[in-house]
Structure formats: C-alpha cells, structure tokens
C-alpha cells in the first residue's frame, strides 16, 4: 500500500510520536542544507564566478530538485542506513533513537560550526544511530557490522578518490589548455564552474536526500506495520523535505564557505570546475552503489587535490589537519552523544 498525504495527516493527528519525528526530520533537512550544502558552492564563491548570495540561491534551487529526484534512484543509500541497526520492532526504542540522533546532530554541528570547520552530517547520523542503539539495547547484536565496515572503508576511500580525481582532472585541463591565452578561457571556465557547482548541488540533494528520506520512511513503517511503501518514495514526502533542504541552504553556511574556499586553498575558475567535477563523480558513484558518504569530505579533498597540482605548499596544511581532526572525532563523538542522549531520554519515556 502506498501512503497518501491525507492518510499521513490522519496518522500524525493520532500519533504524537509520528508528529514529533516528522518535525525532527524536517529540521534535520534544514540543518543539512545549512551546514552541508555550502560546501557545494565554495569554489564558485572563492574564485568569484558568483557572489555568495547568488551562489546560495542557485544551490538552494538545485538542492531542492536534487532531493525531489530521490525517487528516480534505486534507494541503495537509504537501504544501507536502514539496515545499520535492528530494533526488532520496538517502537519506543525507535522513537528515542531518532530523538537522540537529532540532539546529537544539533550538538556536534553547533560545535563544529562555531569552530568554523565543515563536518559530516552523514557520519553524525551513523554515529548517533549506533550510539543510541547500544544505549537502549545494551547490546551490539543488532548492529550490522558488515554495513558499518563498508561505511568506514568508504570514509577513507572517498577522501583518497576525491583527492586523486581532483588532481587528475585539473592536470588534464592544464595540459589541454597549456598554449591557450588564459584571459580568453577565463569566461568559459567561469560558466563551466557555475554549471559544475549546480550539478554538484543537485547531486548533494539526491544523495543526502536518500539518507533522511529513507530514515523517515523506515521510522514511519516501523511505527505503522500496516503500511508498506512500494517502489518510489511518495512525491509529497520528497516535496516537503526538498523544501526544507532548500530553505536550510538559503539561510546559512557563509562561515563554512569562507573556511573551505578561502582558508584551505585559493582556486582559479578552472580549478574550481575541476574540484566540483571530481566531487560530482564521487557522489554519483556512491549513490549508485549505495554507499553513504560525506559531501563535506569529498568536496574538501577534491579542493586539496586540485591545490596539490600546483604545489603542496599551496595548501594550508595546518588548517587542513585541524579540519581532519574534527572529521576523525565526528564518529566517536556522535556515538557517545547518541548513547548519552538515549539513556537520558529513556529515563523519562519508560
């Protein structure tokens, strides 16, 4: 049975738990747009292909359509996330876990945002989900360690692949346009950089949309065993969440744009195009194979790979190492936060 919007409204009217979870997931989408989407436009802003306000508007629109397109992809990323832990149909634990994931994400994103470093909401979700599961079940038995290992491998592989791809793509461009007048190719590469940024923003919405839309559906189906989603996601779900991510993108992220686009390495327009194309390819591959990855990690490492093609000293390695430390801490920190929040909430729910 497919779930209609009117049926959903009836369910949230009768279930405070579903209403609360719906609100939390919408806020998660807004936060994702606020903190993660700016990474997709750092190159166009740093090399002045677009001013920051216009870039944010363009990114908001493309993220909206990216989330809206979730239904055209086989939801492999959503399946990976939904199979990570098994609460064995315990509705109370599911409710507490989602609440814990939300609080963990907000806490860690706030910390990293105040520090001015981009962080991975994907790994926040994964870490907090595992932490809350352990806190509630007092067991490791329901954790899908095969999926977890694949995610951890992806954590390393994405950074390496993005760095290498960024390096290779920009090197090829340099070879092809070696004898061209740089003033004559500047405008075409400005346009190319804008288009690549739009494509990356679209892919960000499509990839990250799967994670949270999938989480939304898994929660709803767990709390309502009579329902089953057949085939593509209901369009009204993706429409609501697409609007949420678009709104989030439109209201924030300038501090993160400055960190990655100006503090890490200075890019020209053709270099920005190379970094965006590298990240787009990596995100597309991850979406098709069902591996949840971090847009933040991919974009930042692509930028570093492009910067390394000039010379290693062009990268602010001190800033890069501090940012990498935040990345490394994200998973264990959110596991801990998810564990603590789930324990605390359980005291009041039972």
N, C-alpha and C positions, 0 to 999 in steps of 0.2 A: 504494500500500500504506500503511495506517495503522500506526503504530508502537505496539505493545503495551508495557506496563510490563515484562513478562518479557523481551521482546526487547531493551529498553533496558538492563536489568540485565546481560544477556549481553554487550552491546556495551561497557559501561563496564568489565566484568570483563576484556575482551580488549584494551581500549584505554586506557592511562594518560592519553592526551591528552583523550579524551572525559570521563573521570572528573574530571580537573583542571578542565576548562572548566565542567563541571556544578557543581562546588563553587564556582568563582569566580562563576558567575552567581547561584547561591543567595545567596552573600554580598552580591552587588550588590543583590539584592532586599531583604535585611535592611538594608543601608545606606540604600537608598531610603526604606524605612519609617522608619528612624531619623532621617534628615535632612530629608526632603521632606514626609512625612505630617503632621508637627506644624503645618505651615502651614495645613492644612485645619481646625484646631480653635482657632486663635489668637483668633478673635472670641468664641467661647463662654467661653473662659478669661478673656480681658481684661475682659469685662463681667459675669463671674461667673454666667453662665447655668449653667455646670457647673464643678466644681472640676477642677483639672488632671489628677488621677489618673483620675477617672471619664471625662473627655473623651478621654484617651488610650486607655482601654479601648474606648469606643464607636468611636473612629476605627480602632482595630485590627480590630474586627469588620467595620466597613464596608469597610475596605481589603481585607480577606480576601475578602469577597463581590464586591468590585469586580474584583479580579484573576480570581476564579473565573468571572466573567461575560464574560471576554475573548472566549470562543468565540461569543457572541451578536452581536458586532460584526463587520462586514466588516473584516479586518485591514489597513486602509489605512495606519495609522501604522507598523505593522511592515513593510509593503512599502516605505514611504518610507525607513526606516532601512536595510533590507536592500539597497536599490538605490543607496545613497550611494557605495559603493566596490565595485570588482570585482577580486578577487584572482585571477581566471581559474583557479579550481580548485586553487590552490597551498595544499595542506593545512598545510604548515609555516608559511606566512605567516599563515593564518587563526588557527592556534594562538597564534603570537607576538602577533598583533594583539589577540586577546581578553585575553591576559595583560597586554599594555601598557595596554589600556583600563581594566582592573581596577586596576592600580597607579596610573594617572593619576587615576581617580575617587577612590580612597582618599586619595591625596596632597592633591588640591585640596579635597576635602570636609573633611579634617582641618584644613587651613589656614583655611578659611572658618568652620568650627565653632569653632576656637579664638578667632577674631576676633569671634564671636557674630553673624555675618551669614548669612542663608539664601542658598544658591546653587542653581543649576540642575543637577541630575544629567543631565538631558536634553542640555544643551549640553556637559557633561563627556564624555558618550558620543560625541557627534558630533565634538567637537574631537579627542579622543584617537583615534578611529577614523581620522580623516583624517590626523592626525599620524603614526600608526603605518603607515598605507598609504604615505605619502611616504617614511618612513624605510626601509621594506622594499623597495619597488619602485623608489625613486629616480626617480619619475615622477609626473606629475599626470594622465596619460592615463586612468586607470581611475576618476577621480573624477567623479561625476555632478553637474556644476556647476549644472544646472537644479534638481535637488533641493536642493542647498546654498543656492542663491539664494532658493528658496521658504522654506527654514528661516530664513534671515536676515531675510527680509521678515516672516515670522511673529514673529520675535524682537521687532521694533518694533511690529507690528500688535497683538500680544497685550497689550502694555503700554498702548497707546493705547485699545484697545477696552475693556479691563478698567477703566481709569480712568473713561472716559466712561460705561460701563454702571453702575458703582458710583454715580457722581454722579447719573445719571438716575433709577435705581431708588429711591435714598433720597430724592430730591427729590419723586418721585411720592407716596411714603409720607407725607412731611411734609404735602403738600397734602391728601391724603385724610383724615389724622387730625389736621388742624390744630385742629379745635374739640373734640377728644376729651380727656377727663381722662387725663393721662399715667400716673397711678397705676393706672387701670383697664385700660390696654392693655399695661402692662409684662409681666404674666404671659403673655398670649397671644404677645407677641413673644419672650419667653424660650423658649417652646415652639417657635415658628417658627424661632428662631435655632438651636436644637438640631437640628431637623429639616433645616434648610438645611446645617448643618455635616455631618450624617450623609450627606446627598446628595452633598455636595462630596467627602467622604472616599471614598464609593463610586466617584465619577467619577474621582478620582485613581487609585484602584486599577485601574480599567478602562483609563484612558489610559496610565499608566506601565507597566501590565502588558503592554500590546501591544508596547512598545519592547523590553522584556527577554525576554518570551516569544518574540517574533519573532526576536530575536538568537539565542536558544537554538536555535530550530529551523533557522535559516539555517546556523549552525555545524555542527549535527549532520548536516544533509543534505549539506553540503559535504564532511564527513569520511566520509560513507557514501552514495555516489552511488546505491546500490541502493534507497534509501528515498525515498519521496515522501509528503508529508503531504497528504491530500485533505480539503478542506473545513475544518471547525473544528479547533482545536487538540485534541490528545488530553487528556481530562479529567484524567488523572493528572499531566500536566505543570503545568497550571494549579493543581491542588490543592497540589502541592509548593511552587510559587512563591508561591501565595496565603498559605500558612502562613508562609513566610519573610518576606513583607512585613508580615504581621500581627505576627509576633514583633518585627521591627525597629521597628514603630510603638510597640509596648508598652514598649520599653526606653529610649526616648530622646526628645530634642527639647525639653526644658524650657527650655534656654537660647535656642533659636530662637523658641519661643513667646513668651518674655519680650521678645525683641528686636522682633518684628513687632507683637505685641499690646499692648505697654506703652511701648516707647521711641518707636515711629513715630507713633502717634496713639491717643488714648483713645476707645473706642467704646461707645455705649449698645447695648441689645439690638436695637432696630430697625435700627440702623446695622450691627451685626454680621450680621443677617439679609440686609441689602441687599448687603453685600460678598460674603457666601457665595453668594448667588443669582447675582450678577454673574460670579463665578469659575466656578460650575457651568455657566452658559450658555456661557461662552467655551470651557471644556474640552470640553463636549458637541459644540459646533460643530467644534472642532479634531479631535476623534476621528472624527467622521462624514466630514470631508473629507480625513483622512489627514495632517494637519499636526502633527508632533511639537512640542509647546510645553512651556513650563516652568510647572508648578503654582505654584512659588515666585513667579515674575514676575506671574502672573495674580492670585494672592491678594493680594500686596503692593500692586499697583497698584489693585486694587479697593478695598482699605482706604484708600489715599491718595485715591481719587476720592470715597469717602464722606466722608472727613475734609475735603476741599476744599469740600464742600457747606455746611459750617458757616462756615468762613473759611480762607483759605490759611495763616494763621498757626497754625492748629491742628495742622498737620503739622510734624514735626521734620525740616525740610528738610536740616539738617546731617547728621543720621543717614541720611536718605534718599539723599543724594548719595554718602556713603561706601558705602552698600549698592549703589547703582547702579554705582559704580566696580568693585566686586567682580564684578557681573554682566558688565560690559563686558570685564573681564580674563579671565573664565572660558574663553571660546572660544580666544583665542590662547594662554593659559597651558596649556590641556589639549592643544592641537595640539603645542606644544613638548614637554610631558611625554610624550605618546604617541610622538613622534619619538625622544626620548632613550631611553625605556624599550625601544622596539622595537629600536633599534640595539644597546643593551646586551645584551638577551636573545639577539639573533641571534648574538652572539659565542660564546655557549655552546651554541646549538642546532645550528649548522652543523657 
